[in-house]
Amino acid sequence: MRHETRAGKLEVDHSDPRRKKDLIQRYENLFPASRHCNGKEANTWPSKAEWDAGCRFLNPCEETDHGEQIFEDRVTHPLVGITSAGVWRIRVCALNADHLVAERKRRAEGWHLLKNQAFRQVKGNGQEVCELIGKFRQEVELMIPEIAALPGGAGSATKV
């Protein structure tokens, strides 16, 4: 996670929280997570009805979540699940918490400036401008990584 400096120290999370107390832990069940996400899911597990409806935790060791099941609305920046499992993960891990949506918005604005805006030097030293741009790029790179855009544009997918 590149945004560890904002998300806090990483913790070991369990894809299947029911296996936490197993004497022997399988690597396939362990992955890094922020305190925010790990704390939100805690010991949550889908009920039988939710499980039957396809709600479950995505296992990042075995499947892709972002860009296949979870996308970002590039206009308003919340995440949108297009599968039951994606919707479940977003809800249970609170991936659309205000601070996360705000950071995705700031990241998008930062990349937009870096990729699309012409930087013109009116006065001053060109080296200073390059250093300022470099520092800004470093700051943007520490933010939440870019997440694939919602297919078909904002609001076009049906939420599960």
For each residue, the residues with C-beta under 8 A, 3 or more apart:
1: 4 7 10 32 34
2: 141 142 143 144 145
3: 6 7 103 142 143 144 145
4: 1 7 8 9 10 34
5: 142
6: 3 103 142 143
7: 1 3 4 10 34 35 36
8: 4 34 35 36
9: 4 35
10: 1 4 7 32 33 34
11: 32 33 34 35 38
12: 30 31 32 33
13: 30 31 32 33 37 38 41
14: 17 19 20 29 30
15: 28 29 30 31 57 58 59 60 61 62
16: 19 29 57 59
17: 14 20 41 42 43 44 45 57
18: 45
19: 14 16 22 25 26 29
20: 14 17 43
21:
22: 19 25 26
23:
24:
25: 19 22 29 30
26: 19 22 29 30
27: 30 61
28: 15 59 61 62
29: 14 15 16 19 25 26 59 61
30: 12 13 14 15 25 26 27 61
31: 12 13 15 59 60 61
32: 1 10 11 12 13
33: 10 11 12 13 37 38
34: 1 4 7 8 10 11 37 38
35: 7 8 9 11 38 39
36: 7 8 39 40 93 94 97 100
37: 13 33 34 40 41 93 94 95
38: 11 13 33 34 35 41 42
39: 35 36 42
40: 36 37 92 93 94
41: 13 17 37 38 44 57 92 93
42: 17 38 39
43: 17 20
44: 17 41 92
45: 17 18
46: 50 51 55 56 88
47: 50 51
48: 51 52
49: 52 53
50: 46 47 53 55 88
51: 46 47 48 54 55 56
52: 48 49
53: 49 50 84
54: 51 83 84 85 160
55: 46 50 51 84 85 87 88
56: 46 51 84 85 88
57: 15 16 17 41 85 88 89 92
58: 15 63 65 69 85 86 89
59: 15 16 28 29 31 62 63
60: 15 31 63 64 65
61: 15 27 28 29 30 31
62: 15 28 59
63: 58 59 60 68 69
64: 60 67 68 69
65: 58 60 68 69 70 86 89
66: 69 70 71 147 148
67: 64 70 71 147 148
68: 63 64 65
69: 58 63 64 65 66 81 82 83 85 86 89
70: 65 66 67 79 80 81 82 86 89 90 95 147
71: 66 67 79 80 82 147 148 149 150 151 157
72: 77 78 79 80 104 146 147 148 149 150
73: 76 77 78 79 80 149 150 154 155
74: 77 108 149 150 153 154
75: 154 155
76: 73 101 154
77: 72 73 74 101 104 105 108
78: 72 73 96 101
79: 70 71 72 73 90 95 96 147
80: 70 71 72 73 86 90 150 157 159
81: 69 70 84 85 86 87 88 89 90 159 160
82: 69 70 71 86 151 157 158 159 160
83: 54 69 86 87 160
84: 53 54 55 56 81 87 88 160
85: 54 55 56 57 58 69 81 88 89
86: 58 65 69 70 80 81 82 83 89 90 160
87: 55 81 83 84 90 91 159 160
88: 46 50 55 56 57 81 84 85 91 92
89: 57 58 65 69 70 81 85 86 92 93 95
90: 70 79 80 81 86 87 93 95 96
91: 87 88 94
92: 40 41 44 57 88 89
93: 36 37 40 41 89 90
94: 36 37 40 91 97 100
95: 37 70 79 89 90 100
96: 78 79 90 100 101
97: 36 94 100 101
98: 101 102
99: 102 103
100: 36 94 95 96 97 103 104 144
101: 76 77 78 96 97 98 104 105
102: 98 99 105 106
103: 3 6 99 100 106 107 143 144
104: 72 77 100 101 107 108 143 144 147
105: 77 101 102 108 109
106: 102 103 109 110 143
107: 103 104 110 111 140 143 144 146
108: 74 77 104 105 111 112
109: 105 106 112 113
110: 106 107 113 114 136 139 140 143
111: 107 108 114 115 140 146
112: 108 109 115 116 117
113: 109 110 116 117 136
114: 110 111 117 133 136 137 140
115: 111 112
116: 112 113
117: 112 113 114
118:
119: 129 133
120:
121: 124 126 129
122:
123:
124: 121 128 129
125: 128 129
126: 121 129 130
127: 130 131
128: 124 125 131 132
129: 119 121 124 125 126 132 133
130: 126 127 133 134
131: 127 128 134 135
132: 128 129 135 136
133: 114 119 129 130 136 137
134: 130 131 137 138
135: 131 132 138 139
136: 110 113 114 132 133 139 140
137: 114 133 134 140 141
138: 134 135 141 142
139: 110 135 136 142 143
140: 107 110 111 114 136 137 143
141: 2 137 138
142: 2 3 5 6 138 139
143: 2 3 6 103 104 106 107 110 139 140
144: 2 3 100 103 104 107 147
145: 2 3
146: 72 107 111
147: 66 67 70 71 72 79 104 144
148: 66 67 71 72
149: 71 72 73 74 153
150: 71 72 73 74 80 153 154 155 156 157
151: 71 82 156 157
152: 156 157
153: 74 149 150 156
154: 73 74 75 76 150
155: 73 75 150
156: 150 151 152 153
157: 71 80 82 150 151 152
158: 82
159: 80 81 82 87
160: 54 81 82 83 84 86 87
